[in-house]
Amino acid sequence: MSDVPFQPTGITPSAEQLAIQLLRTRLLLVEANAGAAKTTTLALRIAQALQRGAQPETVLALTYTAPAVTALQQRLASIGVPRAVVQKLRIQTFEAFSLAVLVAAEGVATRVIASPEQARPYVVRAIERAQSLPDERHPDDLMADAQPHDLVEGLLKSFDVLKGRMVVEHLDPEERMTPALADELGFGYLTMRAWACYEFARKGGHPDRPEFRFQGDGAYDLARALLSGEIDAGDAALQQGLTLICVDEMHDVNRAAFTVLKAVLAANPRAAFVGVGDRDQVIHSQTGAEAGFMREHFRAEIGTPEVLPLTHSRRFSPQLARHVGALAGKPYAADDALQTAIRLEPCESPRLAAAFIARQAQAHHPQKALSSLRVLLRHAAQSVLIEHELLRLGVPYDAVGFAPYLERPETLLVRGLHASACQDYTGFETPAQRAALLDALLLFSGARVDSIELRHLDSADAQRVAVAEAAVSADTTHAFIDAHVLRSAHPAARRQLQAAMALLRTQDAGAFEASFLNALDPLALAARVFVRREDAAQVADNIAQLHRVAVTEEAGVAGAFRMFTAMDGARRRLRSNDRVVLSSIEAAKGLEFDHVIVPHLSAGEFGDGSTETRNLLYVAMTRARRQLTLTFDPRRPSRFLKDAALID
Ligand SMILES: Nc1ncnc2c1ncn2[C@@H]1O[C@H](COP(=O)(O)OP(=O)(O)OP(=O)(O)O)[C@@H](O)[C@H]1O
């Protein structure tokens, strides 16, 4: 049968790409470097299937992250697959796919919770339950130095690994958990017992479907149901009559996702499979991701695939390929015709780096080329000074992967404390602005809305109604803060908030500079709210940056807060289609930009030197097409710069 190759728009496939595009074999794996055209070639393979007559609904493409879904959709459109057809293709994360299969099998959608803060009460209860079970054989091994509240973060991390690697599912069901077995598995006994209690509670004693699902539970629950035979390859929920199954970013696959993939392949024996990935882009190892699912596990559990290469980066120059190759310790070739300028900019302080980045952005402004520039940040707090400089220069921008600093709850908290202390709500003119301010104050104060009239609502809805009522005017907002937020705050939080307000009321610039952070104690405040220490540290860091910006304002405390209001107004007015984007590295996976700036490659600022951090930098550097700019403090450069042979 003749097989006319699909002709993409914009590119001419290389011989390697064409071989992958046209191959009809059942199992195909492509492991290649970042930028070597994996996603594009997957898109070509899908387009070829469509040209051969496959219905779009019979093509399933799975990824691990939402940005990878978007990247594949965009690539399909850019090679000429009509947008309406792209919409019909099933391109989903493993999690979304699994949840859809579970809904079909269970007949009803289970509540999905998204934040560790929502999961916390269940984890605390699980710890308390584990520690008080009457027939416990090893009670001494369940003692912990810390309070349950302080154990939640560590336990949720362990639960992620237990789910992603499916640790307990691979144990003999008859085997009792003991401290020795927990130790052998690499977890504490309390972790394993709390996990059992947490899972028992999550399932709500209900045999068919759990009470809630947290992130990762979709793939985990489906994988478990598949292992236990509750759902099998013959199940209608999996029998989708698929003709082509693809996995992009396959390096992020963990045991749970792999189990789902195996079942989908078994349920669709006539479908072809293509998986693409790059072992150096594993940035989700905390959920059990490992490159082995593209190699030995695949061979052992699915079959021997054909393996085809994509050898050259099609995104950036051979010179950049050499540097990222040195960083990752692997050979890296690139198309000779490509040119990518690499600039290393010494900046002795974050403020200088921020000013440099803003000037770089400003230079793109006249050509309406702001959107070709992306600033990739390791932490959201790094954006504060950069945003500030962009606003000063009137450069429109957006944030992806985190909120712009003026919208973060901790910024609203500080501005709200000032507004309330001075009874001046300038900058909070609309009910929506006042509601956001009240939400931030409620969050950090730990105060709950507890009104008899709202008892019939759940706590989130009750808060929404109460806040909307209070935000009607500045007067009612002020009264609500006084009578409600401060009065019913957590006692320690109340002391901190009142101390900060007393200081702000004096308008004394010296005292504000010297004592505001001590009075507010942002880390303690945030640690009460957020489960992850890293999130709490980010909040504290954001507030410290905000404070730093405020104290350098020459017009005193009132002037600094007027400036924040002016900046907020300026940001709202600076709406433009052409804007520079500040983004987390995670949110840039699979995407590419003409000019990429990665700031703060200084020791202690970019990361801890772990493989995961190195992979993050690898992902960030390999997003660049024509220019990569890295800033660093020349007195303490990150060791990664040396590893990448960018400095001696
Ligand atoms: N045949 C081709 N000719 C020219 N450019 C191409 C060709 N194939 C792909 N490209 C370009 O190469 C770049 C990288 O492609 P792609 O994003 O598919 O790589 P990738 O391997 O998926 O990258 P990553 O692992 O970083 O997500 C894109 O700009 C794409 O348009």
PDBQT file of the ligand as one rigid body, heavy atoms in Angstrom, charges set to zero:
ROOT
HETATM    1  N1  LIG A 701      12.796  19.272  10.190  1.00  0.00    +0.000 N 
HETATM    2  C1  LIG A 701      12.973  20.383  10.887  1.00  0.00    +0.000 A 
HETATM    3  N2  LIG A 701      13.532  21.462  10.316  1.00  0.00    +0.000 NA
HETATM    4  C2  LIG A 701      13.726  22.591  11.018  1.00  0.00    +0.000 A 
HETATM    5  N3  LIG A 701      13.374  22.730  12.291  1.00  0.00    +0.000 NA
HETATM    6  C3  LIG A 701      12.803  21.691  12.905  1.00  0.00    +0.000 A 
HETATM    7  C4  LIG A 701      12.578  20.463  12.248  1.00  0.00    +0.000 A 
HETATM    8  N4  LIG A 701      12.014  19.619  13.120  1.00  0.00    +0.000 NA
HETATM    9  C5  LIG A 701      11.883  20.278  14.281  1.00  0.00    +0.000 A 
HETATM   10  N5  LIG A 701      12.358  21.521  14.148  1.00  0.00    +0.000 N 
HETATM   11  C6  LIG A 701      12.400  22.564  15.173  1.00  0.00    +0.000 C 
HETATM   12  O1  LIG A 701      13.260  22.143  16.232  1.00  0.00    +0.000 OA
HETATM   13  C7  LIG A 701      12.867  22.753  17.450  1.00  0.00    +0.000 C 
HETATM   14  C8  LIG A 701      12.847  21.731  18.563  1.00  0.00    +0.000 C 
HETATM   15  O2  LIG A 701      11.812  20.799  18.334  1.00  0.00    +0.000 OA
HETATM   16  P1  LIG A 701      10.974  20.103  19.498  1.00  0.00    +0.000 P 
HETATM   17  O3  LIG A 701      10.371  21.108  20.384  1.00  0.00    +0.000 OA
HETATM   18  O4  LIG A 701      10.083  19.126  18.844  1.00  0.00    +0.000 OA
HETATM   19  O5  LIG A 701      12.134  19.354  20.293  1.00  0.00    +0.000 OA
HETATM   20  P2  LIG A 701      12.037  18.398  21.560  1.00  0.00    +0.000 P 
HETATM   21  O6  LIG A 701      13.046  17.336  21.350  1.00  0.00    +0.000 OA
HETATM   22  O7  LIG A 701      10.647  17.951  21.803  1.00  0.00    +0.000 OA
HETATM   23  O8  LIG A 701      12.501  19.391  22.680  1.00  0.00    +0.000 OA
HETATM   24  P3  LIG A 701      12.334  19.280  24.277  1.00  0.00    +0.000 P 
HETATM   25  O9  LIG A 701      12.848  17.950  24.713  1.00  0.00    +0.000 OA
HETATM   26  O10 LIG A 701      13.195  20.373  24.718  1.00  0.00    +0.000 OA
HETATM   27  O11 LIG A 701      10.904  19.497  24.597  1.00  0.00    +0.000 OA
HETATM   28  C9  LIG A 701      11.534  23.414  17.147  1.00  0.00    +0.000 C 
HETATM   29  O12 LIG A 701      11.765  24.774  16.919  1.00  0.00    +0.000 OA
HETATM   30  C10 LIG A 701      11.076  22.762  15.866  1.00  0.00    +0.000 C 
HETATM   31  O13 LIG A 701      10.235  23.600  15.095  1.00  0.00    +0.000 OA
ENDROOT
TORSDOF 0
